Amino acid sequence: MRQDIPYAKQSISDADIAAVVRALKSDYITQGPEISAFESEVAEYCGAKYAVAVSSGTTGLYIGCQSLGLAEGDWLWTSPVTFVASANCALSCGAQVDFVDIDPQTYNLSVSALREKLIIAAKEDRLPKVVVPVHLAGQSCDMEAISGLAQEYGFHLLEDASHGIGGSYQNRPVGNCQYSEMTVFSFHPVKIITTGEGGMVLTNSLEHFNRLSRLRTHGITRDESLMQQKSHGPWYYEQHELSNNYRITDIQAALGRSQFSRIDQFIQKRHEIVENYTGLLKDLPITLPWQHSDTYSSFHLYVIRLELDKLRKTHLAVFQELREEGIGVNLHYIPVYLQPYYKKLGFKAGLCPEAEHYYAEAISLPMFADLTRDEQGRVAEVLQSVLSV
Ligand SMILES: *Cc1c(COP(=O)(O)O)cnc(C)c1O
C-alpha cells in the first residue's frame, strides 16, 4: 500500500529511547538532573547565558511576555504569518496585539513595514511594549535592523524561534540573544528536535532568568538569595507572584538531550533535502524559498509559492490534488488576524496585504530529517504532474 508522506515528522533513534528508559529508571521522573543538563547544553550551544526549559513553546512565549512586564494597556506586535501562539501570549497577559506585514522575500516580519508602523504609532502614542519577531521556517529575521528600531522606539524584543533551533544569523547561533532579551524554542514533534511537548526560553539577563524560573513553577522560588522573609527551616520556599505549572519533566529533558546531541546532523540533513528539492523543482512555475545571506536556516519548513498567473488551477485545487496523491502538504500559516477569534476583536481582511498574498499562494512541502531521496522524488513528480495540467 502506498504510504502517505507527511509534511513533518519526528526522528526518534534507539539512543533516544534508551535515554528515556534511563530517565524512567532513575530517581527523578519530574524535576531532576536531566532538565538542568538540557538547559546548560542548549544555552552553551547557542551562546546564551541562561535557559529555562518549559512545558511548551507556547508557555515559553507566555512567561517570556510576563517577565517583560507585558500587561493590560500594553501592545505586542508580531507577524501575522505565524502560529497563533505568537500573538495569543499578549492577550493572555491582558495586553493587545497588532500585526506587522511580512517581507515578500523572506516572509518574515518586514523591517520597513515595522518602521512605518512605528512612526505612526509614535504620533498616536500607542507604541508597542514588546515585538515578537518569528523566524519563519527557521530563517532568522533581520535582528540587527529590528533591534536598532527597538532601541530607537524603546520596545522589548522576544524572538519566537520555535522553528529556529540549530540555525544561525550573522554566523552566530539563533538563541544567543545578542539582539533580543529572550528567545523561545519549541520542541513539538514537528519541530527540529522534540521532547513530545516542550520548549525553552533563553536569555542573557539574570533578572529574566530568575523571573522565568519562578513563573515556570507557581511563582515560587527555592533560591535562598531571593527570599523575602527569614527561612522557617529546610522545607521553606516562597511564592512571590501568581503563576501556574509550566514545567517540563526529566523524562522529556532526557529525550531532548539525546535529540539535541544530533542537532548539527539534523540541520545538515535538512540542507541536503533543500539542495535536492532545488534541483528537482527549479523549473516548475513556483517560487522556491529565498535565503538572506546573513542567515543559515534550520529549515523547519520548506515553503513554495505557486505562480498562479502561470497555472490553470487554483491554489486550493493544487493543494487538494497533492493531498489526494498522498503528499502531506500543509499551509503555514493562515494570517492570525483572519481567525474568527481575532475578527471578533475587530481585525479585518486587508490589514497585511503581503501576508494575505502569501497565504493565497503558499504550500509547505514535506520536510523532515528522515525524508528520503525516493520520497522527495515522488513529491517532485506528483507536484510536476499536478501543475502541468
Ligand atoms: C510551534 C510553534 C509555537 C508553539 O509551540 P508549542 O511548543 O507547540 O507550544 C509557537 N510559535 C510558532 C511559530 C510555532 O511554530
The ligand as an SDF file (V2000), in Angstrom:
LIG
                    3D

 15 15  0  0  0  0  0  0  0  0999 V2000
    5.0440   25.5180   17.3160 C   0  0  0  0  0  0  0  0  0  0  0  0
    5.0090   26.9670   17.4330 C   0  0  0  0  0  0  0  0  0  0  0  0
    4.6750   27.6170   18.6220 C   0  0  0  0  0  0  0  0  0  0  0  0
    4.1470   26.8980   19.8170 C   0  0  0  0  0  0  0  0  0  0  0  0
    4.9750   25.9060   20.2750 O   0  0  0  0  0  0  0  0  0  0  0  0
    4.3480   24.6940   21.1050 P   0  0  0  0  0  0  0  0  0  0  0  0
    5.5870   24.0110   21.6310 O   0  0  0  0  0  0  0  0  0  0  0  0
    3.5700   23.8460   20.1540 O   0  0  0  0  0  0  0  0  0  0  0  0
    3.5240   25.2540   22.1810 O   0  0  0  0  0  0  0  0  0  0  0  0
    4.7580   28.9960   18.6750 C   0  0  0  0  0  0  0  0  0  0  0  0
    5.1430   29.7070   17.6100 N   0  0  0  0  0  0  0  0  0  0  0  0
    5.4520   29.1180   16.4430 C   0  0  0  0  0  0  0  0  0  0  0  0
    5.8800   29.9770   15.2980 C   0  0  0  0  0  0  0  0  0  0  0  0
    5.3730   27.7390   16.3080 C   0  0  0  0  0  0  0  0  0  0  0  0
    5.6300   27.1680   15.1370 O   0  0  0  0  0  0  0  0  0  0  0  0
  1  2  1  0
  2  3  1  0
  2 14  2  0
  3  4  1  0
  3 10  2  0
  4  5  1  0
  5  6  1  0
  6  7  2  0
  6  8  1  0
  6  9  1  0
 10 11  1  0
 11 12  2  0
 12 13  1  0
 12 14  1  0
 14 15  1  0
M  END
$$$$
